[in-house]
């Protein structure tokens, strides 16, 4: 699970989710707090593009997410 906690003063951070066995996928930007994405790592490949300061932004920006990973046999298990 990826949960958007907060985002301010940045552009980019596009989330990309693709079928692990083919070319199909989606791209979107998580903007609102509490937006959640549930993934099955065995079925999809996912990534997020880098963030950059928003146009005209003079203060530091941020993109905070909470990532939770669960595996039946443990995190490092095959």
C-alpha positions in Angstrom: 0.0 0.0 0.0 1.1 3.5 -0.7 -0.7 6.3 1.2 -0.3 10.0 0.3 0.3 11.8 3.6 1.1 15.3 2.3 2.4 17.1 -0.7 3.4 20.8 -1.0 5.4 23.0 -3.3 6.5 20.3 -5.8 5.8 19.1 -9.3 6.4 15.6 -10.6 6.1 12.5 -8.4 4.0 10.7 -11.1 3.0 7.2 -10.0 3.4 4.6 -12.7 1.8 1.1 -12.4 2.4 -1.5 -15.1 1.3 -5.1 -15.7 4.3 -7.2 -14.8 3.6 -9.5 -17.9 2.9 -6.9 -20.5 3.0 -3.3 -21.7 -0.3 -2.1 -20.2 -0.3 0.4 -17.4 -1.5 3.7 -15.9 0.1 7.0 -14.8 -1.2 9.5 -12.3 -0.2 11.9 -9.6 -1.3 11.4 -6.1 -2.3 14.9 -4.9 -4.7 14.7 -2.0 -3.9 13.5 1.5 -5.2 10.0 2.3 -5.2 8.9 -1.3 -4.3 5.2 -1.2 -3.0 2.8 -3.7 -3.2 -1.0 -3.1 -0.8 -3.1 -5.2 0.0 -6.8 -5.7 3.7 -6.8 -6.3 3.5 -10.2 -7.9 1.3 -8.8 -10.7 2.5 -5.2 -11.2 5.6 -3.1 -11.5 5.4 0.3 -9.9 7.6 3.4 -9.6 7.4 7.1 -8.9 9.2 9.8 -10.8 11.4 12.3 -9.0 9.8 15.5 -7.5 11.1 19.0 -8.4 10.3 22.4 -6.9 7.0 23.7 -8.3 7.3 26.7 -10.6 8.0 29.9 -8.7 8.4 27.9 -5.4 10.9 29.6 -3.1 10.5 27.5 0.0 11.3 23.8 0.3 8.7 21.4 -1.0 7.9 17.8 0.0 6.0 14.7 -0.9 5.4 12.4 2.1 4.1 8.9 1.6 3.6 5.9 3.9 4.5 2.6 2.3 3.4 -0.6 3.9 4.5 -4.0 2.6 3.0 -7.4 3.7 4.2 -10.8 2.6 2.8 -14.1 3.9 6.2 -15.8 4.5 8.1 -12.6 5.6 9.5 -9.6 3.8 12.7 -11.3 2.4 11.1 -14.7 1.7 11.0 -15.9 -2.0 
